[in-house]
């Protein structure tokens, strides 16, 4: 899948809609147990709050899915 280099702001606008009056309920950020950076954004809606997590990939792109875990290969001779 070609993720391209997408800024976090443009992804938030894509998933939640570009709106200057959008009310964010909260934002959390940190690293997963594997060290992957993430940002969790909550937006307040009439139907209730919606939270979406964005993950930073090694190529610098932000995506709504986490990067694949690296697999180490050990060869015995």
DSSP file (Angstrom, degrees, kcal/mol; ACC not computed):
  #  RESIDUE AA STRUCTURE BP1 BP2  ACC     N-H-->O    O-->H-N    N-H-->O    O-->H-N    TCO  KAPPA ALPHA  PHI   PSI    X-CA   Y-CA   Z-CA
    1    1 A X              0   0    0      0, 0.0     2,-0.9     0, 0.0     0, 0.0   0.000 360.0 360.0 360.0 130.1    0.0    0.0    0.0
    2    2 A X        +     0   0    0      1,-0.2     0, 0.0     0, 0.0     0, 0.0  -0.750 360.0 172.8 -86.5 105.8    1.4    3.4   -1.0
    3    3 A X        -     0   0    0     -2,-0.9    -1,-0.2     1,-0.1    59,-0.1   0.770  21.6-165.7 -84.7 -26.5    1.0    5.6    2.1
    4    4 A X        -     0   0    0      1,-0.1     2,-0.9    57,-0.1    55,-0.1   0.003  42.9 -59.2  64.2 178.5    2.9    8.6    0.7
    5    5 A X        +     0   0    0     56,-0.1     2,-0.5    55,-0.0    -1,-0.1  -0.847  66.6 174.6 -99.7 102.6    4.0   11.3    3.0
    6    6 A X        -     0   0    0     -2,-0.9    56,-1.2    56,-0.1     2,-0.1  -0.919  27.3-126.9-112.8 130.4    0.9   12.7    4.5
    7    7 A X     >  -     0   0    0     -2,-0.5     4,-1.9     1,-0.1     5,-0.2  -0.376  18.9-122.5 -72.4 154.4    0.9   15.4    7.2
    8    8 A X  H  > S+     0   0    0      1,-0.2     4,-2.4     2,-0.2     5,-0.2   0.902 111.6  54.3 -63.1 -41.3   -1.0   14.7   10.4
    9    9 A X  H  > S+     0   0    0      1,-0.2     4,-2.2     2,-0.2    -1,-0.2   0.906 108.1  48.5 -61.0 -42.4   -3.1   17.9    9.9
   10   10 A X  H  > S+     0   0    0      1,-0.2     4,-2.1     2,-0.2    -1,-0.2   0.859 111.0  51.1 -68.9 -33.1   -4.2   16.8    6.4
   11   11 A X  H  X S+     0   0    0     -4,-1.9     4,-2.7     2,-0.2     5,-0.3   0.902 108.7  50.7 -68.3 -40.1   -5.1   13.3    7.7
   12   12 A X  H  X S+     0   0    0     -4,-2.4     4,-2.8     1,-0.2     5,-0.4   0.925 112.2  47.5 -61.7 -43.3   -7.2   14.8   10.5
   13   13 A X  H  X S+     0   0    0     -4,-2.2     4,-1.6     3,-0.2     5,-0.2   0.885 112.2  50.9 -63.6 -38.3   -9.0   17.0    8.0
   14   14 A X  H  < S+     0   0    0     -4,-2.1    -2,-0.2     2,-0.2    -1,-0.2   0.931 119.8  33.5 -64.9 -46.1   -9.5   14.0    5.7
   15   15 A X  H  < S+     0   0    0     -4,-2.7    -2,-0.2     1,-0.1    -1,-0.2   0.820 133.3  27.2 -82.8 -32.4  -11.0   11.7    8.4
   16   16 A X  H  < S-     0   0    0     -4,-2.8    -3,-0.2    -5,-0.3    -2,-0.2   0.496 112.9-106.2-110.6  -5.8  -12.8   14.3   10.5
   17   17 A X     <  -     0   0    0     -4,-1.6     2,-0.7    -5,-0.4    -3,-0.2   0.408  34.7 -84.2  88.6 134.4  -13.6   17.0    7.9
   18   18 A X        +     0   0    0     -5,-0.2     2,-0.3    -4,-0.1    -5,-0.1  -0.605  66.5 150.0 -73.5 113.2  -11.8   20.4    7.5
   19   19 A X    >   -     0   0    0     -2,-0.7     3,-1.4     1,-0.1    -3,-0.0  -0.925  42.0-158.0-150.4 119.4  -13.7   22.7    9.9
   20   20 A X  T 3  S+     0   0    0     -2,-0.3    -1,-0.1     1,-0.3    -2,-0.0   0.783 100.6  51.1 -66.9 -24.3  -12.4   25.7   11.7
   21   21 A X  T 3  S+     0   0    0      2,-0.1    -1,-0.3     0, 0.0     2,-0.1   0.281  78.4 133.8 -96.2  12.0  -15.2   25.3   14.3
   22   22 A X    <   -     0   0    0     -3,-1.4     2,-0.7     1,-0.1    23,-0.1  -0.400  52.2-138.0 -61.0 133.4  -14.5   21.6   14.9
   23   23 A X        -     0   0    0     21,-0.4    21,-2.9    -2,-0.1     2,-0.4  -0.855  11.3-153.5-101.5 111.1  -14.4   21.0   18.7
   24   24 A X  E     -A   43   0A   0     -2,-0.7    19,-0.3    19,-0.2     3,-0.1  -0.684   6.6-165.4 -81.6 132.0  -11.7   18.7   19.8
   25   25 A X  E     -     0   0A   0     17,-2.8     2,-0.3    -2,-0.4    18,-0.2   0.735  66.0 -31.9 -87.1 -25.1  -12.5   16.8   22.9
   26   26 A X  E     -A   42   0A   0     16,-1.3    16,-3.0     2,-0.0     2,-0.4  -0.903  46.9-144.4 175.1 156.8   -8.9   15.7   23.6
   27   27 A X  E     -A   41   0A   0     -2,-0.3     2,-0.4    14,-0.2    14,-0.2  -0.996  15.8-177.6-138.0 130.4   -5.6   14.8   22.1
   28   28 A X  E     +A   40   0A   0     12,-2.6    12,-3.5    -2,-0.4     2,-0.3  -0.941   4.8 178.8-123.8 150.3   -3.2   12.2   23.5
   29   29 A X  E     +A   39   0A   0     -2,-0.4     2,-0.3    10,-0.2    10,-0.2  -0.979  20.5 105.2-146.6 159.7    0.2   11.3   22.1
   30   30 A X  E     -A   38   0A   0      8,-1.9     8,-2.3    -2,-0.3     2,-0.4  -0.973  59.6 -61.6 167.3-153.5    3.0    8.9   23.0
   31   31 A X  E     -A   37   0A   0     -2,-0.3     6,-0.2     6,-0.2    -2,-0.0  -0.965  37.7-126.0-128.8 144.9    4.6    5.7   22.0
   32   32 A X    >   -     0   0    0      4,-2.5     3,-1.9    -2,-0.4     6,-0.0  -0.209  44.1 -90.8 -75.1 176.3    3.3    2.2   21.8
   33   33 A X  T 3  S+     0   0    0      1,-0.3    -1,-0.1     2,-0.1    -2,-0.0   0.784 131.0  53.6 -60.0 -27.1    5.0   -0.7   23.6
   34   34 A X  T 3  S-     0   0    0      2,-0.1    -1,-0.3    35,-0.0    -2,-0.0   0.415 123.6-104.9 -88.4   1.3    7.0   -1.2   20.4
   35   35 A X    <   +     0   0    0     -3,-1.9     2,-0.4     1,-0.3    -2,-0.1   0.557  69.8 148.0  89.3   8.4    8.1    2.4   20.3
   36   36 A X        -     0   0    0     31,-0.1    -4,-2.5     1,-0.1    -1,-0.3  -0.636  47.1-124.7 -79.8 130.1    5.8    3.5   17.5
   37   37 A X  E     +A   31   0A   0     -2,-0.4    19,-2.4    19,-0.3     2,-0.3  -0.488  35.3 177.6 -73.0 142.6    4.7    7.1   17.8
   38   38 A X  E     -AB  30  55A   0     -8,-2.3    -8,-1.9    17,-0.2     2,-0.4  -0.982  23.0-158.3-143.6 156.4    0.9    7.8   17.9
   39   39 A X  E     -AB  29  54A   0     15,-2.3    15,-3.0    -2,-0.3     2,-0.5  -0.995  10.5-159.2-132.5 128.3   -1.5   10.6   18.3
   40   40 A X  E     -AB  28  53A   0    -12,-3.5   -12,-2.6    -2,-0.4     2,-0.5  -0.946  10.5-167.8-110.9 121.5   -5.1   10.0   19.4
   41   41 A X  E     -AB  27  52A   0     11,-2.7    11,-2.4    -2,-0.5     2,-0.5  -0.929   4.9-163.6-115.4 129.5   -7.6   12.7   18.5
   42   42 A X  E     -AB  26  51A   0    -16,-3.0   -17,-2.8    -2,-0.5   -16,-1.3  -0.949   5.4-168.7-112.8 130.1  -11.1   13.0   19.9
   43   43 A X  E     -AB  24  50A   0      7,-2.7     7,-2.4    -2,-0.5     2,-0.5  -0.942  20.7-127.1-117.5 140.1  -13.7   15.2   18.2
   44   44 A X        +     0   0    0    -21,-2.9   -21,-0.4    -2,-0.4     2,-0.3  -0.743  34.8 173.3 -88.9 128.1  -17.1   16.0   19.8
   45   45 A X    >   -     0   0    0     -2,-0.5     3,-1.0     3,-0.2   -23,-0.0  -0.836  46.5-109.4-128.1 165.8  -20.1   15.3   17.6
   46   46 A X  T 3  S+     0   0    0     -2,-0.3     3,-0.1     1,-0.2    -1,-0.1   0.867 121.4  51.6 -61.9 -36.2  -23.8   15.4   18.1
   47   47 A X  T 3  S-     0   0    0      1,-0.3    -1,-0.2    -3,-0.0     2,-0.2   0.546 129.5 -82.8 -78.2  -7.1  -23.9   11.6   17.9
   48   48 A X    <   -     0   0    0     -3,-1.0    -1,-0.3     2,-0.0    -3,-0.2  -0.560  65.7 -40.0 124.4 169.6  -21.2   11.4   20.6
   49   49 A X        -     0   0    0     -2,-0.2     2,-0.4    -5,-0.2    -5,-0.2  -0.318  48.0-156.7 -68.7 148.4  -17.4   11.6   20.7
   50   50 A X  E     -B   43   0A   0     -7,-2.4    -7,-2.7     2,-0.0     2,-0.5  -0.996   5.9-165.8-126.2 127.3  -15.3   10.0   18.0
   51   51 A X  E     -B   42   0A   0     -2,-0.4     2,-0.4    -9,-0.2    -9,-0.2  -0.956   6.1-178.1-117.6 130.7  -11.7    9.0   18.6
   52   52 A X  E     -B   41   0A   0    -11,-2.4   -11,-2.7    -2,-0.5     2,-0.4  -0.991  15.4-145.6-127.4 135.5   -9.2    8.2   15.9
   53   53 A X  E     -B   40   0A   0     -2,-0.4     2,-0.4   -13,-0.2   -13,-0.2  -0.843   9.9-161.1-101.1 136.4   -5.6    7.1   16.4
   54   54 A X  E     -B   39   0A   0    -15,-3.0   -15,-2.3    -2,-0.4     2,-0.4  -0.952   6.8-154.4-116.7 136.3   -2.9    8.1   13.9
   55   55 A X  E     -BC  38  63A   0      8,-3.8     8,-2.5    -2,-0.4     2,-0.5  -0.905  12.1-131.5-116.5 139.0    0.4    6.2   13.8
   56   56 A X  E     - C   0  62A   0    -19,-2.4   -19,-0.3    -2,-0.4    11,-0.2  -0.769  24.5-152.3 -89.4 126.0    3.8    7.5   12.5
   57   57 A X    >   -     0   0    0      4,-3.2     3,-2.2    -2,-0.5     9,-0.0  -0.526  29.0-104.4 -94.6 164.4    5.5    5.2   10.1
   58   58 A X  T 3  S+     0   0    0      1,-0.3    -1,-0.1    -2,-0.2    -2,-0.0   0.782 119.6  59.0 -59.2 -29.3    9.3    4.9    9.5
   59   59 A X  T 3  S-     0   0    0      2,-0.1    -1,-0.3   -55,-0.1     3,-0.1   0.439 122.6-104.1 -82.0   2.5    9.1    6.8    6.2
   60   60 A X  S <  S+     0   0    0     -3,-2.2     2,-0.2     1,-0.3    -2,-0.1   0.352  78.6 132.7  95.2  -5.8    7.6    9.8    8.1
   61   61 A X        -     0   0    0    -56,-0.1    -4,-3.2    -5,-0.1     2,-0.4  -0.489  50.7-136.9 -80.7 149.3    4.0    9.2    7.0
   62   62 A X  E     +C   56   0A   0    -56,-1.2     2,-0.3    -6,-0.2    -6,-0.2  -0.903  30.7 170.9-102.6 134.6    1.0    9.3    9.4
   63   63 A X  E     -C   55   0A   0     -8,-2.5    -8,-3.8    -2,-0.4     4,-0.1  -0.928  44.7-123.2-139.7 162.0   -1.6    6.6    8.9
   64   64 A X  S    S+     0   0    0     -2,-0.3     2,-0.4   -10,-0.2   -11,-0.2   0.399  97.8  65.5 -86.8   3.2   -4.7    5.3   10.7
   65   65 A X  S    S-     0   0    0    -10,-0.2   -10,-0.2     0, 0.0    -2,-0.1  -0.960  91.0-111.9-122.5 144.5   -3.1    1.8   10.8
   66   66 A X        -     0   0    0     -2,-0.4     3,-0.1     1,-0.1    -9,-0.1  -0.348  38.9 -98.6 -71.8 154.4    0.1    0.9   12.8
   67   67 A X        -     0   0    0    -11,-0.2    -1,-0.1     1,-0.1     2,-0.1  -0.326  46.4 -93.5 -67.6 155.2    3.2    0.0   10.9
   68   68 A X        -     0   0    0      1,-0.1     2,-0.1     3,-0.0    -1,-0.1  -0.400  45.9-103.8 -66.4 144.8    4.1   -3.7   10.5
   69   69 A X        -     0   0    0      1,-0.1     2,-0.2    -3,-0.1    -1,-0.1  -0.457  38.0-109.8 -68.9 140.7    6.3   -5.1   13.1
   70   70 A X        -     0   0    0     -2,-0.1     2,-0.5    -3,-0.1    -1,-0.1  -0.498  28.8-144.9 -71.0 139.3    9.9   -5.6   12.0
   71   71 A X        -     0   0    0     -2,-0.2     2,-0.4    -3,-0.0    -1,-0.0  -0.918   6.4-148.7-107.9 129.1   10.8   -9.2   11.6
   72   72 A X        -     0   0    0     -2,-0.5     2,-0.5     2,-0.0     0, 0.0  -0.779   8.1-152.5 -96.1 141.3   14.3  -10.3   12.5
   73   73 A X        -     0   0    0     -2,-0.4     2,-0.5     2,-0.0    -2,-0.0  -0.953   9.3-171.5-117.6 122.5   15.9  -13.1   10.5
   74   74 A X        -     0   0    0     -2,-0.5     2,-0.5     2,-0.0    -2,-0.0  -0.959   5.8-163.1-115.1 124.6   18.5  -15.3   12.1
   75   75 A X        -     0   0    0     -2,-0.5     2,-0.5     2,-0.0    -2,-0.0  -0.916   3.3-156.2-110.4 128.4   20.3  -17.7    9.9
   76   76 A X              0   0    0     -2,-0.5    -2,-0.0     1,-0.1     0, 0.0  -0.864 360.0 360.0-102.2 135.9   22.3  -20.6   11.4
   77   77 A X              0   0    0     -2,-0.5    -1,-0.1     0, 0.0    -2,-0.0   0.385 360.0 360.0-109.3 360.0   25.0  -22.1    9.3
